Amino acid sequence: MNRKQLKILISVLVFIIIMIALTFIYYFGNNIYESKKAGVIELNDRNFEKEVLKSDKPVLVEFYSNLCFPCIQMFSVINDFAQNNKDIKVGKVNVYNKDAKRLVESFNISATPIMLVFKNGSVTNYVVGYQNEKTLNKLIKIDKYKED
């Protein structure tokens, strides 16, 4: 491969990387707007106690990352779940948000996406990885950690 061909190859690769980055930015921008419209709360260290631990409703909390493909897929599932289940509060925690660092550490989050269910201030169930809305509905109903 000569020098001219190498320059062309590098230019094409840079163009592809830029297009992928712009696609992610567009996709995340729209999904963040849709999340707010669906009533999904962006959680952090400051509002977690009020919105989750002291909630009078069950709460589904998704810990996610913008760099995680299953998390990207979960955006629409979480939004649909929130719109279809007004009796359940839905929140999201970005694991790379510096304002959520204590939350990530206190729940030992090492994989994303992970969804935790809270009832009366305690975790009652959880699931890791991409899930559909039907599974999330089942998750809310089963108290895996219920004390007898």
ChimeraX attribute file (.defattr): number of C-alpha atoms within 10 A of each C-alpha:
attribute: neighborCount
match mode: 1-to-1
recipient: residues
	/A:1	5
	/A:2	6
	/A:3	8
	/A:4	8
	/A:5	10
	/A:6	11
	/A:7	11
	/A:8	11
	/A:9	12
	/A:10	11
	/A:11	12
	/A:12	12
	/A:13	12
	/A:14	12
	/A:15	12
	/A:16	12
	/A:17	12
	/A:18	12
	/A:19	12
	/A:20	12
	/A:21	12
	/A:22	12
	/A:23	12
	/A:24	15
	/A:25	13
	/A:26	11
	/A:27	13
	/A:28	15
	/A:29	11
	/A:30	11
	/A:31	16
	/A:32	15
	/A:33	11
	/A:34	16
	/A:35	22
	/A:36	12
	/A:37	13
	/A:38	19
	/A:39	15
	/A:40	23
	/A:41	19
	/A:42	18
	/A:43	24
	/A:44	22
	/A:45	15
	/A:46	12
	/A:47	13
	/A:48	19
	/A:49	13
	/A:50	11
	/A:51	20
	/A:52	24
	/A:53	18
	/A:54	14
	/A:55	17
	/A:56	13
	/A:57	18
	/A:58	22
	/A:59	24
	/A:60	27
	/A:61	25
	/A:62	27
	/A:63	24
	/A:64	25
	/A:65	19
	/A:66	15
	/A:67	11
	/A:68	13
	/A:69	13
	/A:70	16
	/A:71	22
	/A:72	19
	/A:73	14
	/A:74	20
	/A:75	20
	/A:76	17
	/A:77	18
	/A:78	26
	/A:79	22
	/A:80	17
	/A:81	22
	/A:82	23
	/A:83	17
	/A:84	12
	/A:85	11
	/A:86	12
	/A:87	11
	/A:88	18
	/A:89	22
	/A:90	28
	/A:91	25
	/A:92	20
	/A:93	25
	/A:94	21
	/A:95	24
	/A:96	14
	/A:97	13
	/A:98	11
	/A:99	15
	/A:100	18
	/A:101	15
	/A:102	14
	/A:103	19
	/A:104	20
	/A:105	11
	/A:106	8
	/A:107	11
	/A:108	9
	/A:109	14
	/A:110	11
	/A:111	13
	/A:112	21
	/A:113	25
	/A:114	19
	/A:115	24
	/A:116	20
	/A:117	27
	/A:118	23
	/A:119	20
	/A:120	14
	/A:121	18
	/A:122	16
	/A:123	20
	/A:124	20
	/A:125	19
	/A:126	20
	/A:127	15
	/A:128	13
	/A:129	13
	/A:130	17
	/A:131	18
	/A:132	14
	/A:133	17
	/A:134	10
	/A:135	11
	/A:136	18
	/A:137	13
	/A:138	10
	/A:139	19
	/A:140	20
	/A:141	12
	/A:142	13
	/A:143	16
	/A:144	13
	/A:145	11
	/A:146	11
	/A:147	6
	/A:148	3
